[in-house]
Amino acid sequence: MLTAGEIMQLVQSLIWLLAGVGVFIVGMNFMGDAFVLFSAIASAASSVLMKKYSNYEDPVVISGYQFILGGAA
């Protein structure tokens, strides 16, 4: 299992790798990139939780809760 420090180091390495390849042509806005990264992590976490809780609850209801909470944020 990776520690939080190792995960952050991997994320930073990935960002620098992408910046070095030229993916960020205009420049790197760290806040914007951080929000995109956070969005991807939240999406992955919701997929895992959806799979876990769909055994006990109707997946349509869980999706509805997800849409409501996502719209409120």
FIRO-529914 format. One record per residue (C-alpha): residue number from 1; residue in one letter; x, y, z negated. Coordinates in steps of 0.05 Angstrom, whole numbers, padded with zeros to 5 digits. Example, Ala and Ser with C-alpha at 12.3 -4.5 7.8 and 13.67 -1.06 7.14 Angstrom:
REM FIRO-529914
atom num 1 | residu A | x 00246 | y -00090 | z -00156
atom num 2 | residu S | x 00273 | y -00021 | z -00143
This chain:
REM FIRO-529914
atom num 1 | residu M | x 00000 | y 00000 | z 00000
atom num 2 | residu L | x 00026 | y 00068 | z 00018
atom num 3 | residu T | x 00032 | y 00122 | z -00035
atom num 4 | residu A | x 00004 | y 00192 | z -00025
atom num 5 | residu G | x 00074 | y 00219 | z -00014
atom num 6 | residu E | x 00089 | y 00168 | z 00040
atom num 7 | residu I | x 00023 | y 00183 | z 00075
atom num 8 | residu M | x 00038 | y 00258 | z 00075
atom num 9 | residu Q | x 00108 | y 00245 | z 00102
atom num 10 | residu L | x 00078 | y 00203 | z 00159
atom num 11 | residu V | x 00027 | y 00257 | z 00175
atom num 12 | residu Q | x 00081 | y 00311 | z 00176
atom num 13 | residu S | x 00124 | y 00267 | z 00221
atom num 14 | residu L | x 00066 | y 00256 | z 00268
atom num 15 | residu I | x 00052 | y 00331 | z 00272
atom num 16 | residu W | x 00124 | y 00347 | z 00287
atom num 17 | residu L | x 00127 | y 00291 | z 00338
atom num 18 | residu L | x 00066 | y 00318 | z 00374
atom num 19 | residu A | x 00093 | y 00389 | z 00371
atom num 20 | residu G | x 00159 | y 00366 | z 00399
atom num 21 | residu V | x 00126 | y 00331 | z 00457
atom num 22 | residu G | x 00090 | y 00395 | z 00475
atom num 23 | residu V | x 00019 | y 00378 | z 00456
atom num 24 | residu F | x 00013 | y 00445 | z 00421
atom num 25 | residu I | x 00028 | y 00490 | z 00481
atom num 26 | residu V | x 00001 | y 00555 | z 00452
atom num 27 | residu G | x 00029 | y 00545 | z 00382
atom num 28 | residu M | x 00011 | y 00509 | z 00319
atom num 29 | residu N | x -00041 | y 00538 | z 00273
atom num 30 | residu F | x -00032 | y 00496 | z 00211
atom num 31 | residu M | x -00101 | y 00512 | z 00181
atom num 32 | residu G | x -00136 | y 00493 | z 00246
atom num 33 | residu D | x -00095 | y 00429 | z 00252
atom num 34 | residu A | x -00107 | y 00413 | z 00179
atom num 35 | residu F | x -00182 | y 00419 | z 00188
atom num 36 | residu V | x -00180 | y 00373 | z 00249
atom num 37 | residu L | x -00139 | y 00323 | z 00210
atom num 38 | residu F | x -00186 | y 00327 | z 00151
atom num 39 | residu S | x -00245 | y 00317 | z 00198
atom num 40 | residu A | x -00213 | y 00254 | z 00227
atom num 41 | residu I | x -00199 | y 00226 | z 00157
atom num 42 | residu A | x -00270 | y 00241 | z 00134
atom num 43 | residu S | x -00297 | y 00207 | z 00196
atom num 44 | residu A | x -00255 | y 00145 | z 00183
atom num 45 | residu A | x -00276 | y 00144 | z 00110
atom num 46 | residu S | x -00350 | y 00150 | z 00128
atom num 47 | residu S | x -00343 | y 00092 | z 00178
atom num 48 | residu V | x -00312 | y 00048 | z 00124
atom num 49 | residu L | x -00365 | y 00067 | z 00073
atom num 50 | residu M | x -00421 | y 00058 | z 00124
atom num 51 | residu K | x -00397 | y -00013 | z 00138
atom num 52 | residu K | x -00393 | y -00027 | z 00063
atom num 53 | residu Y | x -00461 | y 00001 | z 00043
atom num 54 | residu S | x -00500 | y -00022 | z 00104
atom num 55 | residu N | x -00503 | y -00091 | z 00072
atom num 56 | residu Y | x -00547 | y -00062 | z 00016
atom num 57 | residu E | x -00584 | y -00005 | z 00050
atom num 58 | residu D | x -00615 | y 00008 | z 00117
atom num 59 | residu P | x -00562 | y 00037 | z 00164
atom num 60 | residu V | x -00611 | y 00088 | z 00192
atom num 61 | residu V | x -00623 | y 00116 | z 00122
atom num 62 | residu I | x -00548 | y 00119 | z 00109
atom num 63 | residu S | x -00538 | y 00156 | z 00175
atom num 64 | residu G | x -00593 | y 00204 | z 00156
atom num 65 | residu Y | x -00558 | y 00220 | z 00089
atom num 66 | residu Q | x -00493 | y 00229 | z 00126
atom num 67 | residu F | x -00524 | y 00278 | z 00176
atom num 68 | residu I | x -00558 | y 00317 | z 00120
atom num 69 | residu L | x -00495 | y 00322 | z 00078
atom num 70 | residu G | x -00453 | y 00339 | z 00139
atom num 71 | residu G | x -00501 | y 00393 | z 00160
atom num 72 | residu A | x -00502 | y 00423 | z 00091
atom num 73 | residu A | x -00427 | y 00429 | z 00088
